Each structure stands twice: as structure tokens, then as C-alpha cells.
Amino acid sequence: MTIEEKQQDIIDQFADIDDWMDRYAQIIDMGNELPPIDNSLKTPDRLIEGCQSRVWLDAETDSDGKVRFKADSDAIIVKGIISMLIGVLDGHTPQEILDADLHFIDDIGLSEHLSPTRSNGLLAMLKQMKLYALALSQKK
């Protein structure tokens, strides 16, 4: 699936959920589906700066040159948000990630329902994912 198709899939998942408590429950469920990461990856250099909660993010390329992300958070909503970002960006080339226009966050109304600190954290997560993609693109 393309990044655009993955975004549309998330938009479709939220289309019939009007109540924001139910939307938060959906986000938490998405976070619960995130595979656990090894504790050896929970290091200070993988902590995302700018997040109120602790979020660890790691990335590497597979044999096909696609970026594979791993993440975890100590906050259930934040874990759901990083899970959505990974769901959209994981398995794509560094250039596809760098070129991605991530609109699903606004399309599902999430950006207007986050506190300022969570919004900053979301931007920090996205920035770190793009920085990883940039660094991995330079490794070729």
C-alpha cells in the first residue's frame, strides 16, 4: 500500500466514530497493537525530545531499502499516535517518507483534540521519523 492509501485506511477507520471518547478508545486500541520493542532499544538516544511522555523510536532499513520503525511509549494515547504514524510510514523508502504529506491527522480531527503539549509531541515524533529517513537515505 502507498502512504496515501494507508492514510485513507486510517481516515476510513475513524469515519463512523463521532464521539471523541470512542475515537480515543480507537487510538488506544491501535497503540495496543503496536509490537513491543526490546528493552535494549529504550535508551536515552532513542527518546524523542519535545514529548511530554516518554517515547522511544528506532529505525533501520531492511534488505529492500525500506525503513522499518519500532517504537514504544509510556502513555497509552501517545502510543496510539506513534502506532498510527508507524502504520502509515513503515515499509516505505526514505525518500517516500521525506516526501509524504501526512494529512490524516487533520482529516480525522486529531490535531484539534490534542493538548498543546501532545501536539508538540506529535510534531516531534513526525520530525524524528523524517530525520531517521533522511539519515538512512544518506547511508546508501
N, C-alpha and C positions, 0 to 999 in steps of 0.2 A: 504494500500500500504506500501511496505517496504521503508526504506530510500533510498535504491538503485533505486527502481522504481520511487520514487519521483524525484531523481536526473536526471534520464533518461528522465522523463517528461519535466523537465526544459531544458535539452540539446536539446530535440526534438523541443521545442518551439523556440529555437534560431537557429536551423539548417538551415532554409531557409532565415535567415536575415543576409545578408552580410555586409551592411553598418552600421558602428558603431553609427551613429546618430539614425538610426532605432532601433538598439539594446538598446541604452539608452532610447529611447521612450518606448520600451517594458518593461524595468526595471522600469521606472516611472509609467507605467500602472499597473504593479504588486504592486507597493507601494500604488497606489490609491485604490487598492482592499483590502488593509490591514484594518481590522476593527478598528475604532477609540478606543483609550483607555480612560478611565475615567481620568479626570484631577487629581484626588486624587492619581493616580499612577505616576504622573510626579513629583517625589521627588528626592532630591539630591542622596539618597542612591540607586536609580534605574538608575541614569545616568551612562553611560559606560565611564570609564576612557580611554583616548587614542584616542577618536574620535574628529575630528576637529569640527564636527557638534554635536548638542545635540541629543543623542539617549537614550530613556528610555526603559528599558527592565524589565519585570516581569515574573515570572514563578511560577506555582503551579502544584500539581498533582491532577488529577481527581479521581473519585471513583475507577477506574480501575488501578490506579497507573501510568497512562500515564502523561507525562509532557505537560502542556499547557502554551504556551508562549503568551505574549501580548507585543507589542512594538509600539513606535512612534518615529518619528524624525522630526526635523525642516528643513531638507534638502531632496528634492524630490528624488535624486539619492540614498542617504543613506537609505531612507525609502523603496525604491525598493529593495535594497540589504538585509536589515533586513527582508523584506517580503519574499524574496526567502529562506533565512535561516530558517525562521519560517515554510515556506511551506514544507521544507524538514524534519525538526526535530520535529515539533509539533505532538503530539499524539503518541509518542513513549516512551518506558520506559527509565528511566535514564541510564541504562546500554547500551541500544541500542544507545543512544546519545553519551555516552562516547566512545563507540567502533566505531562510524561512521567514515568512511574515506570519507570526503567531497571533491570530485574531480570535481564536476560540475562547480565550479568557474573557474578552469583552463581549463576545457573542452570547455566552451563557450567563452574562451578568455578574460574573465573579468579581471583577475589578471594583465594581461599585458596592460590593458587600464585604469587602475586606477592610480591616482597620488600617490606618496609615503604616503601622509597623509591619503588618503582614504584607501590605502592598510593596513596601520596600524590600521585604524578604523575597517576595515573588520575583521582583526585578533582579535582585542579587542572584537568585537561583538561575534565572534565564541568562544573565550575564556570564556566570561561571560556566554554564553549559556551552555557550558560544566561545568562551575563552579556551575551553578544552578542545573544542572543534578546531579552532584556529591553531592551537599548539600541535594537535595531531595532524593537521594538514601540512605543517611545516616539516614533520618527521619523514614524509615520503622519501 
